[in-house]
Amino acid sequence: MSDTAATLTQDRQKLEMAALSAPAVIFTVAMIAFPVVYTIWLGFQTFSSTGKQSFAGLANYTKLMSDVEFWHGLWITIALFVLSLVLQLVFGVWLALVLFHAKRLPGIVRSLFISPFMMPPVVAGMMWLVILDPSLGAANYILQSFGLPPSDWLASPTWVIPTVALIDSWQWTPYVALIVLGGLQSLPPSVYEAAQIDGASAFKTFQRITLPLLLPTIVTAAILRSVDLLRFFDIIYITTQGGPGNASNTLNIYGFRVGFEFFNIGYASALMLTLTAIVFGAVLAFNRLRGAVAW
């Protein structure tokens, strides 16, 4: 009887826990599911200039295939993604190594190193707008002080993509560095002791031990940054709004303009769902890579 009573008590506790957590679970699922389902539904709709709505089937997705702006936005998105991710991973690993080995570095200096990613994107964008101002900005003043010609930076179709990538990398490289630093601190010291006994140089130790062991952590950082980089919006909207012309018009910026400037909600929804599929594809690819390099 005692075992039966204990089982009934455990079942009752499980039911109570389920009943208590059910409202929160239902609310969370609804908050996620409703926007997704509604956006999918909108992707199959078309809206006239008078606001009349009608079912369009796959017309919005068919339009994507022949939309020059869509392919241009996809190219800009991929270019920014690749350039920013490479910069952030390379300099993030370097910064993590500096912080890991400079153990006597004062805490305030360490905090300054990692502070940019805690800054709101709006503040970061406005700050870089001032720095990169072609007439009064500090960037051109520094170039001219070294005898170099000034640059238009964000106003140049040639330089806008590298400039935006540098701004984003300045802000988010410390975030990557923190992730990699955690990975460095978890590496087994015995491996380094063996390498030191064998007389391995610092470069060989990094190449043959540190980097292979850090690969799963680096891929994890790449996954986390990929989700944001493929949805590039805030820095671009604050600094260029997709300009000059359409030189920095990513898919996210293009979808925003289609939906909220031209009020083509159906086509904008199709654009955003396509971008979502690209993000999921990138995350799945990096997850497979992470499984391949795991140790």
C-alpha positions as CSV (number, residue, x, y, z in Angstrom):
1,M,0.0,0.0,0.0
2,S,2.9,2.3,0.8
3,D,4.3,1.9,-2.7
4,T,1.0,2.5,-4.3
5,A,0.5,5.7,-2.2
6,A,4.0,6.9,-3.1
7,T,3.2,6.3,-6.8
8,L,-0.1,8.2,-6.6
9,T,1.7,11.1,-4.8
10,Q,4.3,11.3,-7.5
11,D,1.6,11.2,-10.2
12,R,-0.3,13.9,-8.4
13,Q,2.8,16.1,-8.2
14,K,3.5,15.6,-11.9
15,L,0.0,16.7,-12.8
16,E,0.2,19.7,-10.5
17,M,3.5,20.7,-12.1
18,A,2.0,20.2,-15.6
19,A,-1.0,22.3,-14.7
20,L,1.1,25.1,-13.2
21,S,3.4,25.2,-16.3
22,A,0.7,24.7,-18.9
23,P,-0.3,28.4,-19.2
24,A,3.3,29.6,-19.6
25,V,4.0,26.9,-22.2
26,I,0.7,27.6,-24.2
27,F,1.4,31.4,-24.1
28,T,5.0,30.9,-25.3
29,V,4.0,28.5,-28.1
30,A,1.2,30.8,-29.2
31,M,3.5,33.8,-29.3
32,I,5.9,31.9,-31.5
33,A,3.5,30.0,-33.7
34,F,1.0,32.8,-34.4
35,P,3.4,35.2,-36.2
36,V,5.0,32.3,-38.1
37,V,1.7,30.9,-39.3
38,Y,0.3,34.3,-40.0
39,T,3.4,35.2,-42.1
40,I,3.1,32.0,-44.1
41,W,-0.6,32.8,-44.8
42,L,0.3,36.3,-45.8
43,G,2.9,34.9,-48.2
44,F,0.1,33.4,-50.3
45,Q,-1.9,36.7,-50.4
46,T,-1.8,39.7,-52.6
47,F,-2.8,43.3,-51.8
48,S,-4.1,45.8,-54.2
49,S,-3.4,49.6,-54.0
50,T,-6.8,50.0,-52.3
51,G,-5.9,47.4,-49.7
52,K,-8.1,44.7,-51.2
53,Q,-6.7,41.2,-50.3
54,S,-6.9,38.1,-52.4
55,F,-5.4,34.7,-52.6
56,A,-2.3,34.6,-54.9
57,G,-1.1,31.0,-54.5
58,L,2.6,30.8,-55.3
59,A,2.6,34.0,-57.3
60,N,4.7,35.8,-54.7
61,Y,7.3,33.1,-54.7
62,T,7.3,32.9,-58.5
63,K,8.0,36.6,-58.6
64,L,11.1,36.1,-56.5
65,M,12.7,34.1,-59.2
66,S,12.6,37.0,-61.7
67,D,13.1,39.9,-59.2
68,V,16.4,41.5,-59.9
69,E,16.3,43.3,-56.5
70,F,15.8,40.0,-54.7
71,W,18.9,38.5,-56.3
72,H,20.9,41.7,-55.6
73,G,19.8,41.7,-52.0
74,L,20.7,38.0,-51.7
75,W,24.2,38.7,-53.1
76,I,24.7,41.7,-50.7
77,T,23.4,39.6,-47.7
78,I,25.9,36.7,-48.5
79,A,28.8,39.1,-49.1
80,L,28.2,40.9,-45.8
81,F,27.7,37.5,-44.1
82,V,30.9,36.0,-45.3
83,L,33.1,39.1,-44.8
84,S,31.7,39.9,-41.4
85,L,31.9,36.3,-40.2
86,V,35.5,35.8,-41.3
87,L,36.6,39.1,-39.7
88,Q,34.8,38.3,-36.4
89,L,36.1,34.7,-36.2
90,V,39.7,35.6,-37.0
91,F,39.9,38.6,-34.7
92,G,37.7,37.0,-32.1
93,V,40.1,34.0,-31.7
94,W,43.1,36.5,-31.6
95,L,41.4,38.6,-28.9
96,A,40.5,35.5,-26.9
97,L,44.1,34.3,-27.0
98,V,45.3,37.8,-25.9
99,L,42.9,37.8,-22.9
100,F,43.7,34.2,-22.1
101,H,47.5,34.7,-21.9
102,A,47.4,38.3,-20.4
103,K,46.2,37.1,-17.1
104,R,47.6,40.1,-15.3
105,L,45.6,42.5,-17.4
106,P,43.5,44.8,-15.2
107,G,39.8,44.1,-15.0
108,I,38.9,47.5,-16.3
109,V,41.0,46.9,-19.5
110,R,39.3,43.5,-20.0
111,S,36.0,45.2,-19.6
112,L,36.9,47.8,-22.3
113,F,37.9,45.0,-24.7
114,I,34.5,43.3,-24.5
115,S,32.3,46.4,-24.1
116,P,31.4,47.1,-27.7
117,F,28.9,44.2,-28.0
118,M,27.0,45.5,-25.0
119,M,26.4,48.8,-26.8
120,P,22.9,49.1,-28.4
121,P,23.2,48.9,-32.3
122,V,21.5,52.3,-32.6
123,V,24.2,54.0,-30.5
124,A,27.0,52.1,-32.3
125,G,25.5,53.1,-35.7
126,M,25.2,56.8,-34.7
127,M,28.7,56.9,-33.3
128,W,30.2,55.4,-36.5
129,L,28.2,57.8,-38.6
130,V,30.0,60.7,-36.9
131,I,33.4,59.0,-37.1
132,L,33.0,58.2,-40.8
133,D,31.5,61.6,-41.8
134,P,33.4,62.5,-45.1
135,S,33.8,66.1,-44.1
136,L,34.2,66.2,-40.3
137,G,34.8,62.6,-39.3
138,A,37.8,61.4,-37.4
139,A,38.5,58.6,-39.9
140,N,39.3,60.9,-42.8
141,Y,41.3,63.2,-40.5
142,I,43.5,60.2,-39.5
143,L,43.9,59.2,-43.2
144,Q,44.9,62.7,-44.2
145,S,47.3,63.0,-41.3
146,F,49.2,60.1,-42.9
147,G,49.1,61.7,-46.3
148,L,46.4,59.3,-47.6
149,P,43.3,60.5,-49.6
150,P,40.0,60.8,-47.8
151,S,37.3,58.2,-48.4
152,D,33.5,58.5,-48.8
153,W,33.1,55.3,-46.6
154,L,29.3,54.8,-46.3
155,A,28.6,57.1,-49.2
156,S,30.7,55.0,-51.6
157,P,29.1,52.1,-53.5
158,T,32.6,50.4,-53.5
159,W,33.4,50.8,-49.8
160,V,30.0,50.6,-48.1
161,I,29.9,46.8,-47.8
162,P,33.5,46.6,-46.3
163,T,32.7,49.6,-44.0
164,V,29.5,48.1,-42.7
165,A,31.3,44.7,-42.2
166,L,34.0,46.5,-40.2
167,I,31.4,48.3,-38.0
168,D,29.6,45.1,-37.2
169,S,32.9,43.3,-36.6
170,W,34.0,46.0,-34.2
171,Q,30.8,45.6,-32.2
172,W,30.6,41.8,-32.2
173,T,34.2,40.5,-32.3
174,P,34.3,40.7,-28.4
175,Y,31.2,38.5,-28.3
176,V,33.0,35.8,-30.3
177,A,36.1,36.3,-28.2
178,L,34.1,35.6,-25.0
179,I,32.8,32.3,-26.5
180,V,36.3,31.3,-27.6
181,L,37.8,32.3,-24.3
182,G,35.4,30.0,-22.5
183,G,36.6,27.2,-24.9
184,L,40.2,28.0,-24.2
185,Q,39.7,27.8,-20.4
186,S,38.1,24.3,-20.8
187,L,41.1,22.8,-22.7
188,P,43.0,20.1,-20.9
189,P,46.4,21.5,-19.6
190,S,48.0,18.1,-19.8
191,V,48.1,18.3,-23.6
192,Y,50.1,21.6,-23.4
193,E,52.4,20.1,-20.8
194,A,53.2,17.3,-23.2
195,A,53.8,19.7,-26.1
196,Q,56.1,21.8,-23.9
197,I,58.1,18.7,-23.0
198,D,58.4,17.8,-26.7
199,G,59.8,21.3,-27.4
200,A,56.9,22.4,-29.6
201,S,57.0,26.1,-30.6
202,A,54.1,28.5,-29.7
203,F,53.0,28.5,-33.3
204,K,53.1,24.7,-33.7
205,T,51.2,24.4,-30.4
206,F,48.5,26.7,-31.7
207,Q,48.4,25.0,-35.1
208,R,48.4,21.4,-33.9
209,I,46.7,21.5,-30.5
210,T,44.8,24.7,-29.7
211,L,43.1,25.3,-33.1
212,P,41.8,21.7,-33.6
213,L,40.5,21.5,-30.0
214,L,38.9,24.9,-30.4
215,L,37.1,24.1,-33.6
216,P,33.8,23.0,-32.0
217,T,33.7,26.2,-30.0
218,I,34.6,28.3,-33.1
219,V,31.8,26.7,-35.1
220,T,29.4,27.3,-32.2
221,A,30.3,31.0,-32.3
222,A,29.8,30.9,-36.1
223,I,26.3,29.5,-35.6
224,L,25.3,32.2,-33.2
225,R,26.7,35.0,-35.3
226,S,25.2,33.5,-38.6
227,V,21.7,33.9,-37.3
228,D,22.3,37.7,-36.7
229,L,24.4,38.3,-39.8
230,L,22.0,36.8,-42.3
231,R,19.3,39.0,-40.7
232,F,21.5,42.1,-41.0
233,F,19.2,45.2,-40.4
234,D,19.8,47.6,-37.6
235,I,23.3,48.9,-38.4
236,I,22.5,49.2,-42.1
237,Y,19.2,51.0,-41.5
238,I,20.8,53.5,-39.2
239,T,23.9,54.2,-41.3
240,T,22.8,53.8,-45.0
241,Q,19.2,52.6,-45.2
242,G,20.3,50.4,-48.0
243,G,22.2,53.1,-49.9
244,P,24.0,54.6,-51.6
245,G,21.4,53.6,-54.3
246,N,20.9,49.9,-53.4
247,A,24.6,49.1,-52.7
248,S,23.8,47.9,-49.2
249,N,20.3,46.7,-49.7
250,T,20.2,43.3,-48.0
251,L,17.2,41.0,-48.1
252,N,16.1,42.2,-44.7
253,I,16.2,45.9,-45.8
254,Y,14.5,45.1,-49.1
255,G,11.7,43.1,-47.3
256,F,11.2,46.0,-44.9
257,R,10.9,48.5,-47.7
258,V,8.6,46.3,-49.7
259,G,6.3,45.8,-46.8
260,F,6.4,49.2,-45.0
261,E,7.2,51.7,-47.7
262,F,5.4,50.1,-50.7
263,F,2.8,48.2,-48.6
264,N,3.1,45.0,-50.5
265,I,2.7,42.8,-47.4
266,G,2.2,39.5,-49.3
267,Y,5.4,39.8,-51.2
268,A,7.3,41.1,-48.2
269,S,6.2,38.0,-46.2
270,A,7.4,35.8,-49.0
271,L,10.8,37.5,-48.9
272,M,11.1,37.1,-45.1
273,L,10.1,33.5,-45.2
274,T,12.7,32.9,-47.9
275,L,15.3,34.6,-45.7
276,T,14.2,32.5,-42.7
277,A,14.7,29.4,-44.8
278,I,18.2,30.6,-45.7
279,V,19.0,31.2,-42.0
280,F,17.8,27.7,-41.1
281,G,19.8,26.2,-43.9
282,A,23.0,28.0,-42.7
283,V,22.4,26.9,-39.1
284,L,21.8,23.3,-40.1
285,A,25.0,23.3,-42.2
286,F,27.1,24.7,-39.3
287,N,25.5,22.1,-37.0
288,R,26.6,19.3,-39.2
289,L,30.1,20.9,-39.4
290,R,30.2,21.1,-35.6
291,G,29.3,17.4,-35.3
292,A,32.1,16.6,-37.8
293,V,34.8,18.6,-35.8
294,A,33.7,17.5,-32.3
295,W,36.2,15.8,-30.1
